[in-house]
Amino acid sequence: MTNILMNKDGKYVKMDNIDFSSLPTDERIWIQLTNPNEIEVHRVVEELKIPEDFVRSALDDEEGPRLDEDDDTHYTLTVFDIPVIQRDADSDAPYTTIPLSIIQKGNLTVTVCLQENFKFHEIKQGTLRTNILLDSQKITYQFLLAFHSLYEVYLRAVDKSSTRLESKLMEARDADSSLRELMRLKNALIYFASSLRQNIIVAEKLMNQKGLTEDDVETLENIVVEIKQAFATCNLQRELMSETMGTYSNIISNQLAERMRLLTIVTIILAIPTLIAGIYGMNVHLPFDQLPGLNAFWIIIAATVAVCIATAIWMIPNRHFFNKPKKKPRSRHHKKKDN
């Protein structure tokens, strides 16, 4: 999809039925390409003489943030990653990042992105929370601010979701699905952290460009600070999530060890009557086998039960469960009277 917009009084208004060749050069023009097809890409490359690799840079999911400039056409390229929601329920993370390309020359700005986003609408309407003049150069700052504030929104959503899932884990409710969802959130934070780290480099390179005014430098410094804050928040949430999953794994390991200990005790206790029964099944003379009637049988059964009970009491470490410890008598302290 291709939208041609022109800046009027701080807002971008859509222009219909206009060719690229007839675009006004004295007005600030924004051409928005959203998931363009081959015809749209070819049209932009041929009519505006933009390098094809500049246009296709954002169409590759693996494209990393970078700055570039074409010496022949004098177009500049700024690529940085923006956060998006993954609608596919089978995806490995609820959020991911995709590249956004900003191609500039004079009053002309061309953006290429695979998805539409409501932040584009805020830029068009001039309703961003930070007031920056929408000239041909500073529109790049608009995109940087808009989409890095979106990182903060998604990070808060991740924090709320992780808090809810941690509560479910501690209450032992639906642990498997909670762990899977926590892993998806952690994957999203990994994507965010990787993209923010590279976006910081791009923003710092923008600060080193020539011809920047003091306002430009101040604005870029604020942008770098905001990106670094989002990066720090992302890393903190990753650490907290890792600690939560590690703590839950330790709890599960302890519970498993306790169950295995109990099963071992039961196995040993059950092995005692099996051993005694096996011995008395031999065709040899054994104790009590000369007693008349069923006396020998009941004596052996009683002895076996006694041995099993004694073994259980000895093997269970918390013996006070059977015999409560006696309370120690309180020691009496006599106060000495002053003479």
Secondary structure by P-SEA (a helix, b strand, c coil): cbbbbbbcccbbbbbccccccccccccbbbbbbccccaaaaaaaaacccccccccccccccccccbbbbbccccbbbbbbbbbbbbcccccccccbbbbbbbbbcccbbbbbbccccaaaaaaaaccccbbbbbcccaaaaaaaaaaaaaaaaaaaaaaaaaaaaaaaaaaccaaaaaaaaaaaaaaaaaaaaaaaaaaaaaaaaaaacccccaaaaaaaaaaaaaaaaaaaaaaaaaaaaaaaaaaaaaaaaaaaaaaaaaaaaaaaaaaaaaaaaaaaaccccccccccccaaaaaaaaaaaaaaaaaaaaaaccccccccccccccbbbbbbbccc
